Amino acid sequence: MWLAAISAQLPIKLGYDLFGLVSIQWPDSSAGIQQAPDGNYYLATKEGILEDIRANDLELIQKGIIEDDLENKIQRSKEFFETAQVERYVDIINHTRNTRFRGKKIKDQLLATILLNGIFEVWLSVFGNHNMQGFYRRVFQEHRNGCQGSYTELLKTKTKTLCNFIKQIAEIEVKVFILGDDCATLHGSMLPPKIYRDFIAIHIKKIVDEAHRNDVKFLLHTDGKFKIENQEDYEHSWEFLKIILDTGIDALHPIEMWANDIEELKREFGDRVCLCNGINTIELQTGSRRSVAQLTYNILNKVYRGGGNRLNGYIAGSDNTLMAGCQPSLAKQMLYTVDDFGRKILGLGNLF
């Protein structure tokens, strides 16, 4: 809890409106220190994930799986979600949001949302980041079998747990839930769209529906490219993105700048989803105040024009996490520029 409260202090200082509490871990998830296949020792969870913590930014990085027996690993993950202490987890979140910083509760200074790994990203804990080939074999096998098998059952179990979790965060008035579910690269979807629809999106839709039943907005995070290039027609070019939008998500984050044309996305789909961010994070590491201001203005102008002379359905921000190396002064410049654009171009008051 204290780590999450600390991680919320920087976005408050910078003037952010919304920030995901990514550092809150499931209670009693720790399995201590265990040895990894590379011979080094790392933090481990009961789900079977090896993790490494970066001292410079307090970020937990998944290193891979503990054991090589796939069926045991799937069963271990399934049992983890079947026995997850959802009530206790929600209590920790509530205490974190009510923690005081600068004399005020965090929840009164920041829309502190919850970010959890999603359905697609289960592969990281089951197969490990060194065995994506094994993930593809299993997915294609179970998809050919009518989406039946032990891995599919694990996804169903996690979906059920996340639905239960959303019900309970709604009771403590958490209004936004973020599902971190990277499913694309700079070149497009990591699964064929039809397989993604049948194997992944079907579960995401259940979680989105549960969120909406409880008056919670649903934000999906995935890096990568949404348009499928070199297709014969418009429909096939946007097949992957339409499958994502058909789940009913309210917002799509973070619109990785080098992978997408945010103006095109706003023009084509701005009436279906709120687009979030799209301002290159690399610029916040290596740029200058002038270059960050110019880039931010360029993105805002693209969305403004591409959205039919309106910014409705757009939230500004960096196109990835504020990682180690990002300069707070440049992040502050980005936010100032958004505020300045709102006043001068849109005639709005302060946005931050």
N, C-alpha and C positions, 0 to 999 in steps of 0.2 A: 504493500500500500504506500509506504513512504517513497519508494522508487517512482511510482506513478505520479505522486504528488509533486516530486521534484521535476519530473519530465514535463509537467504542465506549466511550470514556472516560466520557461523561455517563451512559449507562444503567448502567454499573458503579457510578458514584458514587451514583446514585439507588437502586440496589438491584434492578434488573431481573434476571429470570431468563433471558429470551430476547430477542434483538434482531437484526434483519436488517442485514447489512453492505451497505447500499445504495450506498455510494460507491465500491466496487471496480469499475473499468471493464475491459472486455476489453483485453488487451495489444495494442499497436500498432493500436488503433482510431482514434487521432487522425489527422485530416486537416488539422490546423492551423487557421488563421483564415480564414473565408470570409465573403463579403458575402451578407446575407439579402435577400429581396424588399423588406423595409422600408427598405433602404439602410444599415442598421447592420451591423457586423461582429461575428461570434460564433465561438466554438469550433465545430468541425465534426468529424464522425466519418467514417470510410470507408464506413459504412453509408449516409451521406447525411443525417445528422441535424444540425441546428443546435442548439447548446446555449448556455445562459447560466448563469453561476455566480453565486449570491448570496453576497456576502462575509460577510453576518451569520450565516449558518447553513451555509455550504459545501455548499449543495444545488444540484445540476445540474438545470436545467429545460429540457426539450425545447421548442424554439421552432418547429420545422417542418422542411420539406424544403429541399434546396438547389436542385434542378432541377424543372422543371415537366413534363418528358416522363415520363408515368406508366410506360410499359413499361421505359424505361431505369432508372427508380427501382426498380421491382420487381426487375429483373435485378441491379442494384447490391446491393440488400439480400440477394438470394439468394446472390450470390457471397460476400458478407461472411460469411454463416453456413456456407457450404461450406468456407471457408478459415479459419474461426475457430480460434485457437490455444488449444484447450481445455486441453491439458496445461499450458501456461504459465500460463493463467488459474487453474487449480487450484493450481499451485505458489504463485502470489501469495496466494491465499486461505489456504493452509497457513501461509505465512510470517506473514501478518497475525494469524491465530489464535494463533500462537506468540510474537508480540510481547509483551514484558513491560510491564505497567503496575502501579505500586505494588509492584514486586518479584515479581509473579506473572504467568504467562501469561494472555492474554485468555481463552483457551478454558477455563481453570480457574476463571474468575470469572463467565463469561457464556456461555450457550449461543448462540454467535455463528453465526447461520444465514445463508444466502445468499438474496438476493431479486433475481430477474431479471424483466424485463418478459415478459409471456406472449404467447399466440397472438392473442387479441383485440386487444391493444395494438400489434400490428404496424401497424395503421392509422396510428398517430401518426407513425411514421418514413416510411411510404410516401406517405401522402396529406398529412400535416401537419395540425396542429390547426386550420387554417383551411379545410379541405376535407373535412369529414365527409360532405358530400353525395356527393362523388365516391366515398368508401368505400362508402356504401350502394348506389350504382349498380353498382359492381363486384361486391359480394357478391351482390346479387339476380340479377345477370346470370349469374355462375358457378354459383349455386345452381340456377337454372333449367336450366343446362347439365349438371346432375348432379354439381355440385361439381368441375368441371373448368375449368382455365384457369391462366394464369401466376401469379395471386395465390394460388390454391390450392396450386400447386407451391412457392411461397415458404413458405407455412405448413407444408407437409410437411418442407421443408428445415430450418426452424427447429426443428420438433418433433424431428427426428433429432439435431440438434446438442444440444438440451437433454437428450435421453435419454443421449447420450454423456457429457455433462457430469455428469449424476447418477451414472452408473457410477463416474466418477473421484472425485467428492467423497465417495462412500461409502468409497473406499479410504483417505481421510485422516480417516475417522470423523466426517464431518459427518452428523448424524442427522436434520436437518430441512431441507427445501427449500421456499422460499416463491416462488410464482408470482404476481407482481403483474399482475393482468389485469382492470382496471376495465371492467365490461361492463354496468353499470346506473347509473341516476340516482335522484334522490329519487322519481321517478315509476315506476320499474320498469326492465325489461330494455331495453337499447339496440337489440336485435334481436328480431324475433318468436321466441318460444321454439323453434319447430320449425327455423327457420333457424339459430339459435344451436346447436342440437343437432347438425345435420348439418354445419355449416361450422366450428364452433369446438370444441364439446365433444368431438367425435370425436378431435381431436388432444390435448386435455388428458388424456383417458383413457389414451392411449398413454404420456404422460409419467408419469401417476400409476402405471400398471402397472409401468413401469421403476423408479420409486422403490421400490415395494413389493418388487420382485424383489431389490433391493439393500438392503433393510431400512432404508429412508429414509422418514420421515414426510413427508406432502405437505400443505402449508397453502396454500389459495387465498385471495388477497386480492382483493376487489372491493368498492368502495363501492356505495351505492344500495339500492333496495328489492327484496325478493325475492318478496313476495306480489303477485299480480295482482288488483287490486280489481275489483268489479262483475262478477264471474263468476257463472255460474248454479249451479255446484256446487263442492265442495271440491277435486276433482281438478284442475279448470282453474285454481283460485286459486293452486295451488302447482306448476303445471306447470314454470315456469322453474326454481324451486329444486330440484325433483326431477331435472331434467336435469343440474343441477350436481352433485347428490349421487350420481347414477348413474355419474359418472366415477370414483367411489371415493375422493374426497379424504378426508383424515383430519380436517382442521380448516378452518373458514370464518372469515375475518377481514375487516373489523373490526366488522361489525354496526353500521352507521351508525345512531345512536340515533334521529334524527328521521325516519328512513325505515322503521324496523322496530320491532315489539313483541318485544323479546328474550324476554319470558316466553312468548309464544305460540310463538316459534321453538323454545325449549327444550322446551316441552310436546309439540309436534308432531314434532320431529325430533332431540331430544336423544339418542335411542338410535342415531342414524345418523352423527352428526358432532359433533366438538368445536367449540363456539361460542367465539369469541375476542373479547374487548374489549367494546365497547358503551357505554363511559362517555364522555360528550360532551367532545370536545377543546376546544370553545369555553369550557367551564367552566374548563379549565386555563389559559386565557388571561385571562379576565375575571372569574373567580369569586373567592371567598375560601376560606380553609381550612375554614370551617364549611360553605359551600355545596358544596365538593368532597366533603367527608366525607359529607354528607347524600345527595348524588347517588350516590356510590359504594355506600353502604348500600342505597339504593333499588334499584339495579341488582342487587346481590348477593341481596337479598331476593326479587326477581322471579325470578331464575334458580333460587334455592334452592327456592322454592315451585313454580315451573313445572316443575322437574325431578323432581317426586315426592319432595320433601324430601331432595334430594341435590345436590351441586355437581359430581359426576363429569361430565367432558366439558365443562368450562368453564374458560377462562383469562381472567383479568381484565386490563383495560388500556384505553387511550384508543381512541375510535372513529375515529381518524385518526392520522397521523404527529405526533410532537412537533415541530411546525413552529416557525418564528420567532414569538415572541410568547407561547409557552407558558412559564409560570413554573416553574422547577425546584422551588420550594417547594410549589407546588400538585400537581405530579406526585408529589413525595415524600409529600404528604398522601394522595393516592389510594392509593399503595402501602401506606402505614401503615394506612389504613382496611381494605384487603383483609386485611392481616395480623391486624388487630384482630378483624375479622369471623370469621376462621378460628379464632382462639383462643376467643372468647366464644360464638359460635353453633355452630360445628362441632366445637369441642374439639380443634382441631389445634395443632401447634406452629407455629413461625414459618414462613410461606410464602416470605418474602423474606429 
